[in-house]
Amino acid sequence: MIERTVTIASKSGLHARPASVFVQNAKEFKSQITLSKNEKTVNAKSILSVLTLGAKQGDQIVLKVDGDDAEDAANKLASLLESDLG
């Protein structure tokens, strides 16, 4: 399992369009992927779950990836979270 703490860079946080872009990318991987904020953990492949985090710009999120393609998934998804998605 790979675990990374990343800071949300998107000006609108992880809402609507940025969350949609993130989830679409997460679904490309076979690994189980979760996001956590303030002890709340959600499935990163579910748009509704990701939106419930209410992540804003500057918030720190824990990305956990477990599976055969975990390293590739963690690299790509962490990079997305640290860029302006929307």
Backbone torsions as a table, in degrees:
resi	resn	phi	psi	omega
1	MET	NA	137.0	177.6
2	ILE	-109.6	134.1	179.1
3	GLU	-129.3	129.5	179.0
4	ARG	-135.9	140.2	172.7
5	THR	-99.8	123.5	-177.4
6	VAL	-126.3	154.8	178.6
7	THR	-104.5	128.9	-179.5
8	ILE	-67.5	124.3	-177.6
9	ALA	-100.7	-24.2	-175.4
10	SER	-60.2	133.0	-177.6
11	LYS	-59.0	-32.1	179.2
12	SER	-95.3	10.3	-179.5
13	GLY	73.2	-153.3	-179.5
14	LEU	-104.5	62.8	-177.6
15	HIS	-121.2	155.6	174.3
16	ALA	38.7	-108.5	-174.2
17	ARG	-61.2	-48.2	179.5
18	PRO	-59.3	-39.7	178.9
19	ALA	-65.3	-39.6	179.1
20	SER	-62.8	-45.0	178.1
21	VAL	-61.3	-44.4	-179.3
22	PHE	-62.0	-48.5	-177.7
23	VAL	-63.1	-41.4	177.9
24	GLN	-59.0	-40.5	178.3
25	ASN	-70.4	-38.9	179.4
26	ALA	-62.5	-36.6	-178.6
27	LYS	-68.1	-14.2	178.4
28	GLU	-72.7	-15.2	-175.9
29	PHE	-105.8	150.1	179.4
30	LYS	-81.6	-24.0	-177.1
31	SER	-61.3	155.4	171.1
32	GLN	-79.6	131.6	-175.3
33	ILE	-130.3	129.4	177.1
34	THR	-129.1	156.1	172.4
35	LEU	-121.5	142.0	178.8
36	SER	-132.2	141.5	174.8
37	LYS	-146.9	128.4	178.7
38	ASN	49.6	49.2	176.8
39	GLU	68.2	6.6	174.5
40	LYS	-100.6	125.1	-178.9
41	THR	-116.2	134.2	-178.4
42	VAL	-132.6	159.3	175.4
43	ASN	-72.6	120.4	-176.7
44	ALA	-74.9	-4.4	178.5
45	LYS	-99.8	7.3	179.3
46	SER	-117.2	115.8	-177.7
47	ILE	-59.7	-42.9	-179.3
48	LEU	-64.4	-39.7	178.4
49	SER	-64.3	-44.4	-179.3
50	VAL	-62.5	-41.3	179.8
51	LEU	-63.4	-30.9	-178.9
52	THR	-67.6	-16.3	177.4
53	LEU	-67.7	-29.3	-178.6
54	GLY	61.8	35.8	-177.0
55	ALA	-71.2	131.1	-179.6
56	LYS	-113.3	166.3	177.5
57	GLN	-55.8	132.0	179.6
58	GLY	93.3	-14.3	177.8
59	ASP	-69.5	146.8	175.3
60	GLN	-97.1	132.2	-177.6
61	ILE	-122.8	141.2	175.2
62	VAL	-99.0	120.9	178.1
63	LEU	-100.6	123.5	177.4
64	LYS	-121.2	131.5	-178.5
65	VAL	-132.5	130.2	-178.7
66	ASP	-136.7	119.5	178.2
67	GLY	155.6	-175.7	-175.8
68	ASP	-63.4	-34.7	-178.5
69	ASP	-106.4	28.9	-174.3
70	ALA	-58.9	-43.4	-176.3
71	GLU	-64.4	-46.1	178.6
72	ASP	-62.7	-43.5	-179.5
73	ALA	-63.0	-46.9	-178.4
74	ALA	-60.9	-43.2	-180.0
75	ASN	-62.4	-49.3	-176.9
76	LYS	-66.8	-45.5	-175.0
77	LEU	-72.0	-37.1	176.3
78	ALA	-63.8	-40.7	178.3
79	SER	-62.5	-41.4	177.9
80	LEU	-61.6	-45.6	-178.9
81	LEU	-63.8	-31.5	-178.0
82	GLU	-88.4	4.6	178.0
83	SER	-113.8	172.9	178.8
84	ASP	-88.6	103.6	-175.6
85	LEU	-81.3	-10.4	-172.6
86	GLY	-157.3	NA	NA
